[in-house]
Amino acid sequence: MRRRKARLCAGFLFFAVMMGGCALIASHGPGVVARTQGRLPPRVELSSVPFFPQDDYQCGPASLAMAMSAAGAAVTPEALIDEVYLPSRKGSLQVEMLAAPRRHGLIGYQLAPGLDEVLLEVAAGSPVIVLENYRVRWWPLWHYAVVVGYDLEAGEVVRRSGSRERQTMPFGVFEYLWQDEGRWAMVVVAPDRVPATATEARYGEAVAALESSGRIRSAHIAYNAMLARWPSSLVGLMGSGNTAYALKDLAAAESWFRDATLAHPGEAAAFNNYAHVLAERGRLPEALAAAEHAVSLGGTLAPAARKTLESIRGRMAARREPATD
């Protein structure tokens, strides 16, 4: 599959590509300016983003190190080579580019395809990693670069790329190079930040992946940040509860699960987890009521809810048994 191919890195532009891209400037620049009217400052440059020049074929580690450093991680391209670089393919897979930040307690988030999204993220303070093709679709030469700025009036982006710390490029040329892999782009953010263009569903998936990687405390922070943006998010409420439980903060877990039942009264998972935590805290009558309600909601979680209910009934029966000599 195309998205499973390793991305080779180029350090130069083919003249034919540049010429073809220049013809697109007029059609793309004004449209971007019109669509972003009032939403963006006229120009932004994130000059504090560190620059790591790439070695041959290692634009993936270099680009990722820039984005991760900007998000607060003390990393270098050399430290990331084993995580994202495939020597046999002389490149880095997008899936590994997204996964690597999780190993450092950060979140890699893939943007929706579109220049507007890139500019909005840069305006919000996040450098954007983009995947470009420096040849033609049927004979590609892939390259990761980092967009760190733009100028709407000039109609250009500012990139860190290859051995060049600052390279300006017209919107049309950039989009020409960027289009062949579906305008693939990503940002890296600290767990207490939500990307400017994030959607609830896709960001929830990114935070769940962070939790699954074992970075529970970072995931807990990220779920809380998610709730600041989407206060009634089921994923955010359940994730906050689950990570609080994993961190052995039962009082916080109870609070998050209770909020989930109030915000989503038809969700069996919320009532099941609420019942489970109440039982662990010794509040068996309340736990029984929550567990019974979870079972009554039915659905695919009904078997798990019944197990929780039976466990609570067993605890209550054990409490009522008289002591024996």
Phi and psi in degrees as GROMACS dihedral restraints (atoms count N, CA, C in turn):
[ dihedral_restraints ]
;  ai    aj    ak    al  type     phi  dphi    fc
    3     4     5     6     1   -59.9    20    10
    4     5     6     7     1   -40.7    20    10
    6     7     8     9     1   -74.9    20    10
    7     8     9    10     1    -8.8    20    10
    9    10    11    12     1   -95.6    20    10
   10    11    12    13     1     1.1    20    10
   12    13    14    15     1   -77.9    20    10
   13    14    15    16     1   140.1    20    10
   15    16    17    18     1   -70.0    20    10
   16    17    18    19     1   148.9    20    10
   18    19    20    21     1  -102.2    20    10
   19    20    21    22     1   109.7    20    10
   21    22    23    24     1   -72.7    20    10
   22    23    24    25     1   150.9    20    10
   24    25    26    27     1  -111.4    20    10
   25    26    27    28     1   133.3    20    10
   27    28    29    30     1  -107.9    20    10
   28    29    30    31     1   152.2    20    10
   30    31    32    33     1  -116.2    20    10
   31    32    33    34     1    13.0    20    10
   33    34    35    36     1  -151.1    20    10
   34    35    36    37     1   166.8    20    10
   36    37    38    39     1  -109.8    20    10
   37    38    39    40     1   134.0    20    10
   39    40    41    42     1   -72.7    20    10
   40    41    42    43     1   139.2    20    10
   42    43    44    45     1   -58.7    20    10
   43    44    45    46     1   -40.6    20    10
   45    46    47    48     1   -63.0    20    10
   46    47    48    49     1   -38.0    20    10
   48    49    50    51     1   -65.8    20    10
   49    50    51    52     1   -44.8    20    10
   51    52    53    54     1   -60.9    20    10
   52    53    54    55     1   -42.3    20    10
   54    55    56    57     1   -65.8    20    10
   55    56    57    58     1   -41.3    20    10
   57    58    59    60     1   -65.7    20    10
   58    59    60    61     1   -37.9    20    10
   60    61    62    63     1   -69.2    20    10
   61    62    63    64     1   -35.8    20    10
   63    64    65    66     1   -59.7    20    10
   64    65    66    67     1   -30.4    20    10
   66    67    68    69     1   -69.2    20    10
   67    68    69    70     1   -12.9    20    10
   69    70    71    72     1   -95.6    20    10
   70    71    72    73     1    -7.8    20    10
   72    73    74    75     1   -58.3    20    10
   73    74    75    76     1   -45.7    20    10
   75    76    77    78     1   -63.5    20    10
   76    77    78    79     1   -33.6    20    10
   78    79    80    81     1   -80.8    20    10
   79    80    81    82     1   -27.6    20    10
   81    82    83    84     1   -95.9    20    10
   82    83    84    85     1   -43.5    20    10
   84    85    86    87     1   -55.3    20    10
   85    86    87    88     1   -56.4    20    10
   87    88    89    90     1   -59.9    20    10
   88    89    90    91     1   -36.3    20    10
   90    91    92    93     1   -63.5    20    10
   91    92    93    94     1   -41.8    20    10
   93    94    95    96     1   -64.1    20    10
   94    95    96    97     1   -44.4    20    10
   96    97    98    99     1   -60.4    20    10
   97    98    99   100     1   -43.5    20    10
   99   100   101   102     1   -65.8    20    10
  100   101   102   103     1   -43.2    20    10
  102   103   104   105     1   -68.7    20    10
  103   104   105   106     1   -29.1    20    10
  105   106   107   108     1   -99.7    20    10
  106   107   108   109     1     9.4    20    10
  108   109   110   111     1   -55.3    20    10
  109   110   111   112     1   123.6    20    10
  111   112   113   114     1    82.8    20    10
  112   113   114   115     1   -12.3    20    10
  114   115   116   117     1   -98.7    20    10
  115   116   117   118     1   -16.8    20    10
  117   118   119   120     1  -130.3    20    10
  118   119   120   121     1   145.0    20    10
  120   121   122   123     1   -63.0    20    10
  121   122   123   124     1   153.6    20    10
  123   124   125   126     1   -64.0    20    10
  124   125   126   127     1   -27.6    20    10
  126   127   128   129     1  -153.5    20    10
  127   128   129   130     1   144.9    20    10
  129   130   131   132     1  -144.9    20    10
  130   131   132   133     1   141.2    20    10
  132   133   134   135     1  -142.8    20    10
  133   134   135   136     1   125.5    20    10
  135   136   137   138     1   -90.8    20    10
  136   137   138   139     1    76.1    20    10
  138   139   140   141     1   -68.2    20    10
  139   140   141   142     1   -17.6    20    10
  141   142   143   144     1   -82.1    20    10
  142   143   144   145     1    -8.2    20    10
  144   145   146   147     1   -64.5    20    10
  145   146   147   148     1   124.0    20    10
  147   148   149   150     1   -65.8    20    10
  148   149   150   151     1   156.5    20    10
  150   151   152   153     1  -115.9    20    10
  151   152   153   154     1   130.0    20    10
  153   154   155   156     1  -123.8    20    10
  154   155   156   157     1   108.0    20    10
  156   157   158   159     1   -64.2    20    10
  157   158   159   160     1   143.9    20    10
  159   160   161   162     1   -88.1    20    10
  160   161   162   163     1   147.9    20    10
  162   163   164   165     1   -84.0    20    10
  163   164   165   166     1   174.8    20    10
  165   166   167   168     1   -54.5    20    10
  166   167   168   169     1   127.4    20    10
  168   169   170   171     1    67.5    20    10
  169   170   171   172     1     4.0    20    10
  171   172   173   174     1  -110.3    20    10
  172   173   174   175     1    43.8    20    10
  174   175   176   177     1   -69.9    20    10
  175   176   177   178     1   -26.9    20    10
  177   178   179   180     1   -61.5    20    10
  178   179   180   181     1   -57.9    20    10
  180   181   182   183     1   -58.8    20    10
  181   182   183   184     1   -38.2    20    10
  183   184   185   186     1   -66.5    20    10
  184   185   186   187     1   -46.4    20    10
  186   187   188   189     1   -64.4    20    10
  187   188   189   190     1   -42.5    20    10
  189   190   191   192     1   -65.3    20    10
  190   191   192   193     1   -39.1    20    10
  192   193   194   195     1   -61.7    20    10
  193   194   195   196     1   -38.1    20    10
  195   196   197   198     1   -63.7    20    10
  196   197   198   199     1   -48.4    20    10
  198   199   200   201     1   -67.4    20    10
  199   200   201   202     1   -40.4    20    10
  201   202   203   204     1   -70.3    20    10
  202   203   204   205     1   -37.7    20    10
  204   205   206   207     1   -62.9    20    10
  205   206   207   208     1   -40.8    20    10
  207   208   209   210     1   -64.0    20    10
  208   209   210   211     1   -26.5    20    10
  210   211   212   213     1   -87.5    20    10
  211   212   213   214     1    -0.9    20    10
  213   214   215   216     1   110.8    20    10
  214   215   216   217     1     1.9    20    10
  216   217   218   219     1   -91.5    20    10
  217   218   219   220     1   139.9    20    10
  219   220   221   222     1   -90.8    20    10
  220   221   222   223     1    86.3    20    10
  222   223   224   225     1  -130.8    20    10
  223   224   225   226     1   160.7    20    10
  225   226   227   228     1  -128.8    20    10
  226   227   228   229     1   161.3    20    10
  228   229   230   231     1   -56.9    20    10
  229   230   231   232     1   -38.1    20    10
  231   232   233   234     1   -60.9    20    10
  232   233   234   235     1   -37.3    20    10
  234   235   236   237     1   -70.4    20    10
  235   236   237   238     1   -21.5    20    10
  237   238   239   240     1   -98.0    20    10
  238   239   240   241     1    -7.9    20    10
  240   241   242   243     1   -57.2    20    10
  241   242   243   244     1   -47.3    20    10
  243   244   245   246     1   -66.5    20    10
  244   245   246   247     1   -21.9    20    10
  246   247   248   249     1   -84.7    20    10
  247   248   249   250     1   -31.0    20    10
  249   250   251   252     1  -128.8    20    10
  250   251   252   253     1   -15.0    20    10
  252   253   254   255     1   -96.3    20    10
  253   254   255   256     1   131.4    20    10
  255   256   257   258     1  -108.2    20    10
  256   257   258   259     1   102.0    20    10
  258   259   260   261     1   -57.3    20    10
  259   260   261   262     1   -36.7    20    10
  261   262   263   264     1   -64.8    20    10
  262   263   264   265     1   -26.9    20    10
  264   265   266   267     1  -108.4    20    10
  265   266   267   268     1    -3.8    20    10
  267   268   269   270     1    52.5    20    10
  268   269   270   271     1    48.5    20    10
  270   271   272   273     1  -174.3    20    10
  271   272   273   274     1  -175.4    20    10
  273   274   275   276     1  -129.8    20    10
  274   275   276   277     1   136.6    20    10
  276   277   278   279     1   -82.0    20    10
  277   278   279   280     1   146.6    20    10
  279   280   281   282     1   -60.1    20    10
  280   281   282   283     1   -37.7    20    10
  282   283   284   285     1   -62.4    20    10
  283   284   285   286     1   -35.7    20    10
  285   286   287   288     1   -75.3    20    10
  286   287   288   289     1   -32.6    20    10
  288   289   290   291     1   -62.3    20    10
  289   290   291   292     1   -39.0    20    10
  291   292   293   294     1   -74.8    20    10
  292   293   294   295     1   -31.5    20    10
  294   295   296   297     1   -79.8    20    10
  295   296   297   298     1   -34.2    20    10
  297   298   299   300     1   -55.9    20    10
  298   299   300   301     1   -43.1    20    10
  300   301   302   303     1   -58.0    20    10
  301   302   303   304     1   -30.6    20    10
  303   304   305   306     1   -62.4    20    10
  304   305   306   307     1   -32.3    20    10
  306   307   308   309     1   -67.5    20    10
  307   308   309   310     1   -13.0    20    10
  309   310   311   312     1  -114.1    20    10
  310   311   312   313     1    15.4    20    10
  312   313   314   315     1    76.9    20    10
  313   314   315   316     1    16.5    20    10
  315   316   317   318     1  -110.6    20    10
  316   317   318   319     1   173.1    20    10
  318   319   320   321     1  -118.5    20    10
  319   320   321   322     1   125.1    20    10
  321   322   323   324     1   -95.9    20    10
  322   323   324   325     1   124.8    20    10
  324   325   326   327     1  -126.2    20    10
  325   326   327   328     1   124.3    20    10
  327   328   329   330     1   -82.6    20    10
  328   329   330   331     1   129.6    20    10
  330   331   332   333     1   -80.5    20    10
  331   332   333   334     1   155.8    20    10
  333   334   335   336     1   -65.7    20    10
  334   335   336   337     1   145.5    20    10
  336   337   338   339     1   -69.6    20    10
  337   338   339   340     1   126.3    20    10
  339   340   341   342     1   158.1    20    10
  340   341   342   343     1   139.2    20    10
  342   343   344   345     1   -63.8    20    10
  343   344   345   346     1   -33.1    20    10
  345   346   347   348     1   -55.8    20    10
  346   347   348   349     1   -44.7    20    10
  348   349   350   351     1   -62.7    20    10
  349   350   351   352     1   -40.8    20    10
  351   352   353   354     1   -61.0    20    10
  352   353   354   355     1   -46.9    20    10
  354   355   356   357     1   -66.7    20    10
  355   356   357   358     1   -38.3    20    10
  357   358   359   360     1   -63.3    20    10
  358   359   360   361     1   -39.4    20    10
  360   361   362   363     1   -67.9    20    10
  361   362   363   364     1   -42.4    20    10
  363   364   365   366     1   -61.5    20    10
  364   365   366   367     1   -42.7    20    10
  366   367   368   369     1   -61.7    20    10
  367   368   369   370     1   -29.6    20    10
  369   370   371   372     1   -84.1    20    10
  370   371   372   373     1    -3.1    20    10
  372   373   374   375     1   104.3    20    10
  373   374   375   376     1     7.9    20    10
  375   376   377   378     1  -108.3    20    10
  376   377   378   379     1   119.7    20    10
  378   379   380   381     1   -65.2    20    10
  379   380   381   382     1   149.0    20    10
  381   382   383   384     1  -118.7    20    10
  382   383   384   385     1   124.0    20    10
  384   385   386   387     1   -81.9    20    10
  385   386   387   388     1   129.9    20    10
  387   388   389   390     1  -126.0    20    10
  388   389   390   391     1   152.4    20    10
  390   391   392   393     1  -111.1    20    10
  391   392   393   394     1   120.0    20    10
  393   394   395   396     1  -116.7    20    10
  394   395   396   397     1   158.4    20    10
  396   397   398   399     1  -116.5    20    10
  397   398   399   400     1   117.3    20    10
  399   400   401   402     1   -93.8    20    10
  400   401   402   403     1     6.6    20    10
  402   403   404   405     1  -127.6    20    10
  403   404   405   406     1  -123.7    20    10
  405   406   407   408     1  -124.4    20    10
  406   407   408   409     1   163.1    20    10
  408   409   410   411     1   -58.9    20    10
  409   410   411   412     1   -39.4    20    10
  411   412   413   414     1   -83.2    20    10
  412   413   414   415     1    -7.0    20    10
  414   415   416   417     1  -144.7    20    10
  415   416   417   418     1    70.2    20    10
  417   418   419   420     1   -77.6    20    10
  418   419   420   421     1   155.3    20    10
  420   421   422   423     1  -135.2    20    10
  421   422   423   424     1    98.0    20    10
  423   424   425   426     1   -81.5    20    10
  424   425   426   427     1   151.5    20    10
  426   427   428   429     1  -153.3    20    10
  427   428   429   430     1   130.2    20    10
  429   430   431   432     1   -92.0    20    10
  430   431   432   433     1   131.9    20    10
  432   433   434   435     1  -131.5    20    10
  433   434   435   436     1   170.5    20    10
  435   436   437   438     1  -124.2    20    10
  436   437   438   439     1   119.0    20    10
  438   439   440   441     1   -84.1    20    10
  439   440   441   442     1   121.9    20    10
  441   442   443   444     1  -119.8    20    10
  442   443   444   445     1     1.6    20    10
  444   445   446   447     1  -171.9    20    10
  445   446   447   448     1   174.5    20    10
  447   448   449   450     1  -159.7    20    10
  448   449   450   451     1   163.1    20    10
  450   451   452   453     1  -139.8    20    10
  451   452   453   454     1   108.9    20    10
  453   454   455   456     1   -66.4    20    10
  454   455   456   457     1   -38.9    20    10
  456   457   458   459     1   -66.5    20    10
  457   458   459   460     1   -43.3    20    10
  459   460   461   462     1   -77.1    20    10
  460   461   462   463     1   -18.3    20    10
  462   463   464   465     1    68.7    20    10
  463   464   465   466     1    48.8    20    10
  465   466   467   468     1  -148.1    20    10
  466   467   468   469     1   156.5    20    10
  468   469   470   471     1  -104.6    20    10
  469   470   471   472     1   159.8    20    10
  471   472   473   474     1  -113.9    20    10
  472   473   474   475     1   127.9    20    10
  474   475   476   477     1  -125.5    20    10
  475   476   477   478     1   153.1    20    10
  477   478   479   480     1  -102.5    20    10
  478   479   480   481     1   125.6    20    10
  480   481   482   483     1  -155.0    20    10
  481   482   483   484     1   130.2    20    10
  483   484   485   486     1    57.9    20    10
  484   485   486   487     1  -122.1    20    10
  486   487   488   489     1   -97.9    20    10
  487   488   489   490     1     7.8    20    10
  489   490   491   492     1  -106.2    20    10
  490   491   492   493     1   119.4    20    10
  492   493   494   495     1   -72.3    20    10
  493   494   495   496     1   -31.2    20    10
  495   496   497   498     1  -140.8    20    10
  496   497   498   499     1   115.7    20    10
  498   499   500   501     1  -133.7    20    10
  499   500   501   502     1   120.6    20    10
  501   502   503   504     1   -88.7    20    10
  502   503   504   505     1   148.6    20    10
  504   505   506   507     1  -149.1    20    10
  505   506   507   508     1   130.1    20    10
  507   508   509   510     1   -58.1    20    10
  508   509   510   511     1   146.5    20    10
  510   511   512   513     1   -50.2    20    10
  511   512   513   514     1   -44.5    20    10
  513   514   515   516     1   -63.8    20    10
  514   515   516   517     1   -43.0    20    10
  516   517   518   519     1   -63.8    20    10
  517   518   519   520     1   -45.6    20    10
  519   520   521   522     1   -57.9    20    10
  520   521   522   523     1   -48.2    20    10
  522   523   524   525     1   -66.5    20    10
  523   524   525   526     1   -31.9    20    10
  525   526   527   528     1   -62.9    20    10
  526   527   528   529     1   -44.1    20    10
  528   529   530   531     1   -71.5    20    10
  529   530   531   532     1   -25.8    20    10
  531   532   533   534     1   -92.2    20    10
  532   533   534   535     1   -17.4    20    10
  534   535   536   537     1   -75.3    20    10
  535   536   537   538     1   -26.0    20    10
  537   538   539   540     1   -69.4    20    10
  538   539   540   541     1   -23.3    20    10
  540   541   542   543     1  -107.4    20    10
  541   542   543   544     1    34.0    20    10
  543   544   545   546     1    71.0    20    10
  544   545   546   547     1    26.9    20    10
  546   547   548   549     1    56.0    20    10
  547   548   549   550     1    50.9    20    10
  549   550   551   552     1   -71.4    20    10
  550   551   552   553     1   133.5    20    10
  552   553   554   555     1  -154.7    20    10
  553   554   555   556     1   154.8    20    10
  555   556   557   558     1  -147.8    20    10
  556   557   558   559     1   157.9    20    10
  558   559   560   561     1  -124.9    20    10
  559   560   561   562     1   160.5    20    10
  561   562   563   564     1  -120.0    20    10
  562   563   564   565     1   128.9    20    10
  564   565   566   567     1  -131.1    20    10
  565   566   567   568     1   152.7    20    10
  567   568   569   570     1   -67.4    20    10
  568   569   570   571     1   156.0    20    10
  570   571   572   573     1   -63.7    20    10
  571   572   573   574     1   -18.4    20    10
  573   574   575   576     1   -90.2    20    10
  574   575   576   577     1     7.8    20    10
  576   577   578   579     1  -122.1    20    10
  577   578   579   580     1   140.3    20    10
  579   580   581   582     1  -107.2    20    10
  580   581   582   583     1   130.3    20    10
  582   583   584   585     1   -54.5    20    10
  583   584   585   586     1   146.0    20    10
  585   586   587   588     1   -59.3    20    10
  586   587   588   589     1   -34.9    20    10
  588   589   590   591     1   -99.7    20    10
  589   590   591   592     1     8.4    20    10
  591   592   593   594     1   -64.1    20    10
  592   593   594   595     1   144.7    20    10
  594   595   596   597     1  -101.2    20    10
  595   596   597   598     1   156.0    20    10
  597   598   599   600     1   -58.8    20    10
  598   599   600   601     1   -46.2    20    10
  600   601   602   603     1   -66.4    20    10
  601   602   603   604     1   -48.4    20    10
  603   604   605   606     1   -71.7    20    10
  604   605   606   607     1   -35.5    20    10
  606   607   608   609     1   -70.0    20    10
  607   608   609   610     1   -36.5    20    10
  609   610   611   612     1   -59.1    20    10
  610   611   612   613     1   -39.5    20    10
  612   613   614   615     1   -64.0    20    10
  613   614   615   616     1   -40.0    20    10
  615   616   617   618     1   -65.7    20    10
  616   617   618   619     1   -39.7    20    10
  618   619   620   621     1   -71.7    20    10
  619   620   621   622     1   -38.3    20    10
  621   622   623   624     1   -61.7    20    10
  622   623   624   625     1   -36.7    20    10
  624   625   626   627     1   -65.7    20    10
  625   626   627   628     1   -37.4    20    10
  627   628   629   630     1   -63.1    20    10
  628   629   630   631     1   -43.0    20    10
  630   631   632   633     1   -62.5    20    10
  631   632   633   634     1   -44.0    20    10
  633   634   635   636     1   -64.4    20    10
  634   635   636   637     1   -24.9    20    10
  636   637   638   639     1   -75.9    20    10
  637   638   639   640     1    -6.6    20    10
  639   640   641   642     1    98.1    20    10
  640   641   642   643     1     0.1    20    10
  642   643   644   645     1   -88.9    20    10
  643   644   645   646     1    71.3    20    10
  645   646   647   648     1   -65.5    20    10
  646   647   648   649     1   -45.3    20    10
  648   649   650   651     1   -65.0    20    10
  649   650   651   652     1   -42.6    20    10
  651   652   653   654     1   -63.3    20    10
  652   653   654   655     1   -40.2    20    10
  654   655   656   657     1   -64.6    20    10
  655   656   657   658     1   -38.4    20    10
  657   658   659   660     1   -61.2    20    10
  658   659   660   661     1   -43.5    20    10
  660   661   662   663     1   -61.8    20    10
  661   662   663   664     1   -42.6    20    10
  663   664   665   666     1   -66.3    20    10
  664   665   666   667     1   -40.1    20    10
  666   667   668   669     1   -63.8    20    10
  667   668   669   670     1   -38.5    20    10
  669   670   671   672     1   -65.1    20    10
  670   671   672   673     1   -39.4    20    10
  672   673   674   675     1   -64.5    20    10
  673   674   675   676     1   -36.1    20    10
  675   676   677   678     1   -62.1    20    10
  676   677   678   679     1   -40.4    20    10
  678   679   680   681     1   -70.3    20    10
  679   680   681   682     1   -25.3    20    10
  681   682   683   684     1   -65.9    20    10
  682   683   684   685     1   -31.7    20    10
  684   685   686   687     1   -85.7    20    10
  685   686   687   688     1   -42.8    20    10
  687   688   689   690     1  -127.6    20    10
  688   689   690   691     1    83.7    20    10
  690   691   692   693     1   -58.4    20    10
  691   692   693   694     1   -28.1    20    10
  693   694   695   696     1  -103.2    20    10
  694   695   696   697     1    14.1    20    10
  696   697   698   699     1   -59.5    20    10
  697   698   699   700     1   124.1    20    10
  699   700   701   702     1   -63.9    20    10
  700   701   702   703     1   -43.3    20    10
  702   703   704   705     1   -60.9    20    10
  703   704   705   706     1   -42.5    20    10
  705   706   707   708     1   -65.8    20    10
  706   707   708   709     1   -44.1    20    10
  708   709   710   711     1   -67.0    20    10
  709   710   711   712     1   -46.5    20    10
  711   712   713   714     1   -67.6    20    10
  712   713   714   715     1   -40.0    20    10
  714   715   716   717     1   -64.2    20    10
  715   716   717   718     1   -40.7    20    10
  717   718   719   720     1   -63.0    20    10
  718   719   720   721     1   -41.1    20    10
  720   721   722   723     1   -66.1    20    10
  721   722   723   724     1   -45.7    20    10
  723   724   725   726     1   -64.1    20    10
  724   725   726   727     1   -42.2    20    10
  726   727   728   729     1   -72.9    20    10
  727   728   729   730     1   -34.4    20    10
  729   730   731   732     1   -63.0    20    10
  730   731   732   733     1   -40.1    20    10
  732   733   734   735     1   -63.6    20    10
  733   734   735   736     1   -43.7    20    10
  735   736   737   738     1   -63.6    20    10
  736   737   738   739     1   -29.2    20    10
  738   739   740   741     1   -86.7    20    10
  739   740   741   742     1     6.5    20    10
  741   742   743   744     1    66.7    20    10
  742   743   744   745     1    26.5    20    10
  744   745   746   747     1  -101.5    20    10
  745   746   747   748     1    82.4    20    10
  747   748   749   750     1   -68.0    20    10
  748   749   750   751     1   -34.0    20    10
  750   751   752   753     1   -63.3    20    10
  751   752   753   754     1   -43.9    20    10
  753   754   755   756     1   -67.2    20    10
  754   755   756   757     1   -40.4    20    10
  756   757   758   759     1   -60.7    20    10
  757   758   759   760     1   -43.8    20    10
  759   760   761   762     1   -59.3    20    10
  760   761   762   763     1   -43.2    20    10
  762   763   764   765     1   -63.5    20    10
  763   764   765   766     1   -44.8    20    10
  765   766   767   768     1   -65.6    20    10
  766   767   768   769     1   -42.4    20    10
  768   769   770   771     1   -68.7    20    10
  769   770   771   772     1   -36.6    20    10
  771   772   773   774     1   -61.5    20    10
  772   773   774   775     1   -44.1    20    10
  774   775   776   777     1   -60.7    20    10
  775   776   777   778     1   -36.9    20    10
  777   778   779   780     1   -65.1    20    10
  778   779   780   781     1   -39.2    20    10
  780   781   782   783     1   -67.6    20    10
  781   782   783   784     1   -33.9    20    10
  783   784   785   786     1   -73.2    20    10
  784   785   786   787     1   -39.7    20    10
  786   787   788   789     1   -78.4    20    10
  787   788   789   790     1   -26.7    20    10
  789   790   791   792     1  -135.4    20    10
  790   791   792   793     1    72.2    20    10
  792   793   794   795     1   -65.2    20    10
  793   794   795   796     1    -9.5    20    10
  795   796   797   798     1  -101.1    20    10
  796   797   798   799     1     8.9    20    10
  798   799   800   801     1   -99.1    20    10
  799   800   801   802     1   110.8    20    10
  801   802   803   804     1   -62.3    20    10
  802   803   804   805     1   -37.0    20    10
  804   805   806   807     1   -59.8    20    10
  805   806   807   808     1   -39.0    20    10
  807   808   809   810     1   -63.7    20    10
  808   809   810   811     1   -45.7    20    10
  810   811   812   813     1   -69.7    20    10
  811   812   813   814     1   -36.2    20    10
  813   814   815   816     1   -62.8    20    10
  814   815   816   817     1   -48.2    20    10
  816   817   818   819     1   -68.4    20    10
  817   818   819   820     1   -35.6    20    10
  819   820   821   822     1   -62.1    20    10
  820   821   822   823     1   -44.3    20    10
  822   823   824   825     1   -61.6    20    10
  823   824   825   826     1   -42.4    20    10
  825   826   827   828     1   -61.3    20    10
  826   827   828   829     1   -45.5    20    10
  828   829   830   831     1   -69.9    20    10
  829   830   831   832     1   -40.0    20    10
  831   832   833   834     1   -59.2    20    10
  832   833   834   835     1   -40.7    20    10
  834   835   836   837     1   -64.3    20    10
  835   836   837   838     1   -42.7    20    10
  837   838   839   840     1   -64.9    20    10
  838   839   840   841     1   -26.5    20    10
  840   841   842   843     1   -89.5    20    10
  841   842   843   844     1     5.3    20    10
  843   844   845   846     1    82.9    20    10
  844   845   846   847     1    11.1    20    10
  846   847   848   849     1   -98.4    20    10
  847   848   849   850     1    68.5    20    10
  849   850   851   852     1   -66.3    20    10
  850   851   852   853     1   -41.4    20    10
  852   853   854   855     1   -60.6    20    10
  853   854   855   856     1   -42.0    20    10
  855   856   857   858     1   -66.9    20    10
  856   857   858   859     1   -38.3    20    10
  858   859   860   861     1   -63.9    20    10
  859   860   861   862     1   -40.0    20    10
  861   862   863   864     1   -62.0    20    10
  862   863   864   865     1   -44.4    20    10
  864   865   866   867     1   -63.7    20    10
  865   866   867   868     1   -41.7    20    10
  867   868   869   870     1   -66.9    20    10
  868   869   870   871     1   -40.2    20    10
  870   871   872   873     1   -67.1    20    10
  871   872   873   874     1   -41.1    20    10
  873   874   875   876     1   -62.8    20    10
  874   875   876   877     1   -38.4    20    10
  876   877   878   879     1   -67.8    20    10
  877   878   879   880     1   -38.5    20    10
  879   880   881   882     1   -59.7    20    10
  880   881   882   883     1   -43.5    20    10
  882   883   884   885     1   -64.6    20    10
  883   884   885   886     1   -39.9    20    10
  885   886   887   888     1   -64.7    20    10
  886   887   888   889     1   -24.3    20    10
  888   889   890   891     1   -75.0    20    10
  889   890   891   892     1   -18.0    20    10
  891   892   893   894     1    64.1    20    10
  892   893   894   895     1  -149.8    20    10
  894   895   896   897     1    85.3    20    10
  895   896   897   898     1  -171.6    20    10
  897   898   899   900     1   -69.0    20    10
  898   899   900   901     1   -19.6    20    10
  900   901   902   903     1   -89.5    20    10
  901   902   903   904     1     2.5    20    10
  903   904   905   906     1   -56.7    20    10
  904   905   906   907     1   -44.3    20    10
  906   907   908   909     1   -58.7    20    10
  907   908   909   910     1   -43.1    20    10
  909   910   911   912     1   -66.3    20    10
  910   911   912   913     1   -39.4    20    10
  912   913   914   915     1   -64.3    20    10
  913   914   915   916     1   -38.3    20    10
  915   916   917   918     1   -65.0    20    10
  916   917   918   919     1   -37.6    20    10
  918   919   920   921     1   -63.6    20    10
  919   920   921   922     1   -42.0    20    10
  921   922   923   924     1   -61.4    20    10
  922   923   924   925     1   -44.1    20    10
  924   925   926   927     1   -61.1    20    10
  925   926   927   928     1   -46.6    20    10
  927   928   929   930     1   -64.6    20    10
  928   929   930   931     1   -36.3    20    10
  930   931   932   933     1   -63.8    20    10
  931   932   933   934     1   -41.4    20    10
  933   934   935   936     1   -67.9    20    10
  934   935   936   937     1   -42.2    20    10
  936   937   938   939     1   -60.9    20    10
  937   938   939   940     1   -37.5    20    10
  939   940   941   942     1   -64.5    20    10
  940   941   942   943     1   -39.9    20    10
  942   943   944   945     1   -65.2    20    10
  943   944   945   946     1   -41.4    20    10
  945   946   947   948     1   -66.4    20    10
  946   947   948   949     1   -38.4    20    10
  948   949   950   951     1   -65.2    20    10
  949   950   951   952     1   -39.9    20    10
  951   952   953   954     1   -64.4    20    10
  952   953   954   955     1   -34.3    20    10
  954   955   956   957     1   -66.6    20    10
  955   956   957   958     1   -33.8    20    10
  957   958   959   960     1   -82.6    20    10
  958   959   960   961     1   -14.0    20    10
  960   961   962   963     1   -66.0    20    10
  961   962   963   964     1   134.1    20    10
  963   964   965   966     1   -70.3    20    10
  964   965   966   967     1   149.7    20    10
  966   967   968   969     1   -69.1    20    10
  967   968   969   970     1   145.6    20    10
  969   970   971   972     1  -123.6    20    10
  970   971   972   973     1   151.5    20    10
